[in-house]
Amino acid sequence: MKIAKMMVLAAAAGVMACPVFAAGADGKKAESPKTAAPAKADTAKVDIWASLPATVAEIDGVAISKNEIISFFTAQFPNGNPPPFFTAELVKQVAPRLVKGIVASKLMEKEMEKAGFKASPEQTRKFLEEEMKKAPKQQLEMLTQQLSMQGKTLDQHIKELAENPVAQKQIAKVLFARQTFLKDVKVTEQEAHEYYKAHPEMFKTPADAPNMVRASHILIMVDEKADDAQKKAALDKINAIKAQLDKNPKLFEALAKTESKCPSGANGGSLGAFGKGQMVPEFEKAAFALKPGQISDVVKTQFGYHIIRRDAAQQASTVPFEQVKENLMGFMTEQKAVEAERKYMENLEKNAKVKYFVAEPANAAAPAGK
């Protein structure tokens, strides 16, 4: 559902990619694109919103102005300025969706007001705390580390969001949706199993290509600029882990889950299959040199110290229902939620006599796969 798309974790927990994947074939760290030297400024600044009419929509005869759309959109950026790629042509493409989004928001706010459903810091904080409890341990640890680098604790971050009026409104809408048009949205295990049997092609896994390897790793991170004491501590830790694995290689997944600082640790350290040029050079060289089942010595990269295990290549197969059941039920629940929201908003629009004055562009691209 669009409204309930965890703005919480979007705002509160960005997922980092595992720090072994190379940005380029040369294995060097990716650099931020350098901003091109600005061209000589025109005397008149281009108004990217010029194509929009003064009134973009009406709800029960009450106008929604172009300025509301501009304010809503620019508020998404820290400095209030859209990025350079957001041109007048792009405005024409996205404006209909922006207008529909504003209308949907206003219609829902009216329904919430009728029901006496109000946003509050207390409600927002409670919701955030509950969602954080449900978040994967690895993701929560990463968020905590990121906040620590900003000099914040998780509790301080939640408090800031709870005091943010925008976050309050968004979360209030999620809660209102759950109590109204989403309250009966659910998927049974039987429904999921029927879907599984009806769509076998969705659950087939192809065999790994001959030029790929499959590997897992345990990572103890240390910055290249760290002092000698920090580097020694990290090296001592990875050596201690290696000593445990030398005695009992079967501990690999368990140690990856408890000790690895890569998000892959949650999956026992598994990185899946990869080819040459996808990992940093030192990691790639070590992984490709191993035989299936073999565990490497400690490998140093720019991210820290790794222990790598080469895993058996994946053969073509069908994933058992039990392995996909949870994700499949989540996917099907989301699909039902989207449909429930569509019908609910469609009904609100009809009863409110909504009129739109921003048409879809004539040359709008067809949806992918159509």
N, C-alpha and C positions, 0 to 999 in steps of 0.2 A: 504493500500500500504506500502511495506516495507520501501521505501525511506522516505515517508512522515509520519512515525509513530512518531509523536510528540516528537522528541528527545528534543524539547524545554522543555516540561513539565516533561520529564524524567530527564533532567539535572536540570531543574529549580523548580520542584515541586513534591516531593515524597508524596504520599498520606498516611497518618498515619491511622492505625486502631483506632477505638474508644477506649479510655482507660477505659474500664470496663471489656473487655473480659479477662478471666483468661488464663494463659499460661498452667496451669495444673489443675488436679482435686483438688489439695490442695489449689488452689487459690493464690499461691505464685507467685511473679514476676519471669518471666523466666530469667535465668542467661545465659550469653554468654557461649558457650561450651568451656571448658578449653582445651587448646592445650596440646596434649599428650607430654610427655617428649621425645625429639628427640632420635631416635635410634643412635647408634654409626655410625658416618658417614662413608660411603664407601670411599675408596681411590680415586675412579673415579666417578664423578658426571654423572648421567644418562642423556643422550641427548634425551629429549622427542620428538624432531623433527626428529630423525634419519630416520624414515620411509619415509620421503618426499624426492623426487628427487630434484636435484639442480635446475632444471627448472620445475615449476609446471603447467605452461600454456604458450600459445603463442597467441598474437593478431597481425594478419597480419605479422607473422614471427618474431615479437619482443618478446623476452622471458620475462616472469615474474618469478623472482627467488624465491627460497625458503626463502631467507632472507627478501624479501618484506612481505611475509605472517607472518613471525615471528615478524617483526617490527610492522606491522599493529595490530597484536593480542596483543603483550605485551604493546603497547601504551595505551591500555584500562585500565591498572592498574597503580595506583599512583607511585609505586616503580619499575614498569616495570617487576615485577616477577609474573608469573601465580600462582594461588592458588595451594596448595598441592594436591588437588584432580585432578588437570589437569595432567594426566599421559600420557605416550607414547601411551597406548591403546586408551585413549580418543582422542588423536590427530588424530589417524587413523579414528575415527568415524566422527569428525567434520571438518577435513581438506578439504574434497570436498566442503563443504558449504563455508568455509573461502575463498577458491580459487575462487569459483563462485562469491562471494561477491566482491573480489578485481577486477575481470574481469568486473563485472557490473559497478563498480565505475569508472574504467578507460574508459570504453566505453561511459558512460554518460558524463564524463569530456571532452572527445573528441567532443561529440555533442555540449556541452555547449561552448567549445572553437570556434567551427565552427560558432555558432550563436552569438558569441561575448558576451556571458553571463558570467559575472564575479562576484565573491564574493566580498563583501566589508563590512567594519564595519557599514557604514550608512544603507545599505540594511538589514544587520543582526539585528541591533538595531530596525529598524522600524518593522520588522517582529515580533521580540520578544515582543515589546510593544503592537502590535495588538493582538497577541495571549494571552497576559496577560489580555487584556480587555475582551476576550471571556471566560477566565477561571472562573469556579464557584467561587462565593464570598468566601465561606468557605475554599476552597482550597487555594485561594490567601491569605487569612488571616493566614492560617497555614504556608504557605511558608514565609510570612513576619515575623512571629514569629520565625521560624527556623533560618532565616537569621539574625534576631536581636540577637539571642544567639551567632552567630558567629561575631557579631559586624559589620554587613553589612546592608545596606538598599536594597530594591528591585531594585532601580535605579542603585546602585553600582554593584549589581549582573548582571543586564542586560548589563551594560557597560563592565564588565569583559568578559561575553560571547561574546559580540559584537567584542571584541578585540582578541578573541581566533580564530586562523586560522582554527582549526578543526570544530568549531561551524559554522564559516562563510561558509565553503565548504558544510557542511551538509544542512544548510538552503538554500544555493544557489541551491542545487539539488532539494529541496522541491519546491522552486519557479519555477525552470525550468520545473519540472514535471507538475506542475499546468498549465503552459502555453503551454505545448506540449501535451503529450499523456493523460493527465488527464482533459484537458479543456472541453471535451464533456461528461465527466462522471457525470451523474446525475440520480436520481431516482424520479419518479413522485409519487404523493399520490395514483394515480390509480394503479400503479405497486405494491406499497406496500400493498394496499388493496387486490389485487389479490393473492399476496404471503400469506397474512394473511389467506385468505379463503382456500388456497391450503394446508396449513400446520397447521391445528387446534391444533394438539398435542403440538406444540411449545408454545402455549399461554394458556395452562391449568395450573392452580395453585392447588397443592394438599392441602388437609386439614392438619392443624397442628396435630402432634401426641399428644395423650392424656397426655404424660409426658412432654410436652413443654408449656411454657408460652410466650405470646407476650407482649412486653412492649415498652414504649417510656420514655425518660428521658431528663432532663435539667441538665447540668453540669457546675458548676463554679469551675474551676481548681485552686488548690493551692498546692504547694509542701509541703511535710511533714516536710521539713527542713526550711520552710519559717518562718519569725519572727512573733511574736504575732500580730503585726499591720497588716501584710498581711493576716494572718489567720482570724482576726476579720473583715477585709474589705470583704473577700470572704464570711464569714458567714452572715454578714449584708446583702450582696447582695442577697444570696440565700433565706434568710428570707423575704426580700422585695418581691421577686418573689413569694414565697409561699403565702404571704398575698394577692397578686393580684389573685392568683389561688383560694384561699379560697372564694374570692368575686365572681369570674367568672371563673370556670374551663374550659370554652370554649376558654380561651386565651392560653391554653397549647401550641398548635402548633406554634402560632405567637411568644410567648415568647421563645420557643425553637429555632426558626429561628434567633431571634435577640440577645438572651442572652447566649445560650449554647455554650460552648467551645469544644464540641465534634462534629466531622464531621456529625454525625447523625442529628444535628440541621437543616441542609439544607432540611431534610425530615421531619421536624416537630418533631424531636427527636426520630423517630422510630428506634428501634434496631431489628425489626423483631422478629422471634420466636427463643427461645433458651431453652436448657435443663439444668439440674443440672451439675455443674462442668465447665460450659462455662463462667461464670462470677466470679468476685471476691466475696468472701463469703458474705460480708455485703450487697452487691447489690443483690445477689441471694436470700438471706434470705428475704429481704424486698419485692422483686418482687413476689416471690412465695406466700407470705403471703397476698397479695392484692387480691381483687375480681375484675372481669372485670369492667373497668370504674373508679375504685377507684384510688385516688392519695395519695401517701405516704407523711409522714412527711419528713423532711430533713434527708438524709442518708449520713453519712461520710464514705469515703473509702480512700485508699492511694492516690487517684487521686484528691480528693477535695470533694465538696458537691453536692449531687444529689437530685432531686425530680423525683420520678418514678411514671408513670401511667401504670397500667396494661390495656392492650388493649384486645378487644374481639378476641377469637381464629378465625383463618382463616378457612373458609369452602372451600371445593373443588369448583372451578369455572373456567370460561374462562375470561381472561383479555380482556376488551373491546378494540377495534381497536384504539380508540382515545388515550387511555393510553399508547399504545406501538408504535403509529405511528412514533413519532420522533426517537426513538431508532431503530425501524425497518428500517426506511429510511436510517439512518446512517449505520446500518449493511449492507444493500443492496448496498449502495454507496461504502463501503469499499470492498465488494466482487467484484464489477465492477472495482474498481481501481486496485485491485490485478490482475485481468485478463488483464486489459489494460497494466499494467506494464509488465506482463509476455510476452504478444505478442510483445510489444515494444522492450524488451531486447532480445527476441528470434530473432527478425529481425536484431537487431544490431550485434548479435553474428554471424548470417549467413553472413551478408555483410562484416564483419571484418575477416572472416575465423578463428574463435577461435578454438584452440586445447587445450584439457585438458590432463594432464599427471598424475593426481591423481584420481584414480578410487574410486567409492563407495565401502566400505568394503563388502566382500562377505556375512558376517553374520549380515549385517545391519538389525536392528529390523524393522518390518513392522509398518506403521503408526497406531496409536491407533484407534481402531474401525474398522480396515480393516480385 
